Amino acid sequence: MRSVRIVNADNTNELALKNPKDSLTGPANLNLKAIEVTFENGLVDPGTVVVDKSFKVENITSMPATQVPGGAIVAATQDSVRWTARAILRIGRYRVTLVGTAPDAIKSDKGTPLDGEPTQLPSGDGCPGGDFTFEFEVVRSPIG
């Protein structure tokens, strides 16, 4: 991954992930609804981006975690994916996983699995494979 942004439907508000090991926090009044992931090397094979299999968004506010309903599209440039929730993300804690391990790995147009170890951005350890996972939280909006 080269970059990750959590945005509202019209891209006017955003949270940008700086370090995958850190958790992002944003107020509910940002009306966050979508997650955009830009890949570092190569183009994404759109057939390998499957919601709830290779691109998972879970509400982890309470266990067991629940899948957040949404859909994903690969950009025409094939270098990024935008996942959009069916509704604005409510107050709670979320985990996003992009799968880089077989059999559900997101792959490049050349068939190479995602190099996803979330140690930094760009992500990966130089070897194909590895899941990219990060967490974020939507909190109550400040009063006033």
C-alpha positions in Angstrom: 0.0 0.0 0.0 1.2 3.5 -0.8 -1.6 5.4 0.9 -4.9 4.9 2.8 -7.6 7.5 3.2 -10.9 7.2 5.0 -13.3 9.8 3.4 -16.9 10.9 3.3 -19.0 10.3 0.1 -17.9 13.5 -1.7 -14.2 13.5 -0.6 -14.5 16.8 1.3 -13.5 15.2 4.7 -10.8 12.7 5.2 -8.5 10.9 7.6 -5.2 9.8 6.2 -3.3 6.8 7.6 0.3 7.7 8.3 1.4 4.6 10.1 -0.5 1.3 9.9 0.5 0.4 13.5 -1.3 3.5 14.8 -5.1 3.7 15.1 -6.9 6.6 13.4 -9.6 8.5 15.2 -12.2 10.8 13.6 -15.3 12.5 14.8 -18.7 11.3 13.6 -19.5 14.7 12.0 -17.0 13.9 9.3 -19.7 11.5 7.9 -17.0 8.9 6.9 -18.3 6.4 4.4 -15.4 5.2 2.2 -11.9 3.8 2.3 -9.5 4.4 -0.5 -6.3 2.3 -0.8 -3.6 3.1 -3.4 -1.1 0.4 -4.3 2.6 1.0 -4.5 3.8 -1.4 -7.3 1.8 -2.6 -10.3 -1.8 -2.6 -11.2 -4.5 -4.4 -9.3 -6.4 -7.3 -10.9 -10.0 -6.3 -10.3 -11.1 -9.9 -10.2 -9.2 -10.5 -7.0 -10.8 -7.6 -5.1 -13.8 -9.4 -3.4 -15.7 -7.7 -0.6 -15.8 -9.7 2.7 -13.1 -12.1 1.3 -10.0 -10.1 0.1 -11.2 -6.7 1.2 -12.8 -6.9 4.7 -14.2 -4.1 6.8 -15.4 -5.2 10.2 -17.0 -3.4 13.1 -15.0 -4.6 16.2 -16.7 -2.4 18.8 -18.0 -5.6 20.4 -17.1 -9.2 19.7 -17.7 -11.2 17.7 -16.7 -8.7 14.9 -19.4 -8.1 12.3 -18.8 -7.3 8.6 -19.8 -3.8 7.5 -22.0 -4.0 4.4 -20.4 -2.2 1.4 -19.0 -2.6 -2.1 -15.5 -2.1 -3.7 -14.5 -0.8 -7.1 -11.0 -0.7 -8.6 -10.2 2.7 -10.2 -9.9 2.9 -14.0 -6.2 3.4 -13.5 -6.1 0.1 -11.6 -3.8 1.5 -9.0 -6.4 2.0 -6.2 -9.5 0.5 -4.7 -12.4 2.4 -3.1 -14.6 0.5 -0.7 -17.9 2.3 0.1 -20.2 1.5 3.0 -23.9 1.3 2.4 -24.4 3.8 5.2 -22.3 6.4 7.0 -20.0 4.7 9.5 -21.4 5.0 12.9 -19.6 5.6 16.2 -17.5 2.5 16.8 -14.2 0.8 16.2 -13.3 -0.8 12.8 -10.7 -3.1 11.4 -9.8 -3.2 7.7 -8.0 -6.2 6.2 -6.7 -6.4 2.6 -5.7 -10.0 2.1 -2.3 -10.9 0.6 -2.3 -14.6 1.5 -3.7 -17.4 -0.6 -6.4 -18.4 -1.6 -8.2 -15.0 -1.3 -5.2 -12.7 -2.0 -5.5 -9.4 -3.8 -3.2 -9.7 -6.8 -1.5 -7.6 -9.4 -2.4 -7.8 -13.0 0.6 -10.1 -13.3 -0.8 -12.5 -10.7 1.6 -11.4 -7.8 -0.1 -11.4 -4.4 -0.3 -8.2 -2.4 2.8 -7.5 -0.3 0.9 -6.3 2.7 2.8 -6.5 6.0 1.7 -3.3 7.7 5.0 -2.2 9.1 5.0 1.2 7.4 3.7 3.0 4.3 4.4 1.9 1.6 3.7 -1.4 3.2 5.3 -4.8 2.8 8.5 -6.6 3.4 9.6 -7.0 -0.2 8.2 -10.5 -0.6 4.7 -11.2 -2.1 2.0 -12.2 0.3 1.0 -10.9 3.7 -2.2 -9.2 4.9 -2.5 -5.4 5.3 -4.5 -4.6 8.4 -5.3 -1.4 10.2 -7.9 0.0 12.6 -9.7 3.2 13.0 -12.4 4.6 15.3 -15.3 6.9 14.8 -16.0 8.9 18.0 -18.7 11.3 19.1 -18.4 14.7 17.5 -17.1 17.5 19.8 -19.9 19.8 21.2 -19.8 23.4 20.2 
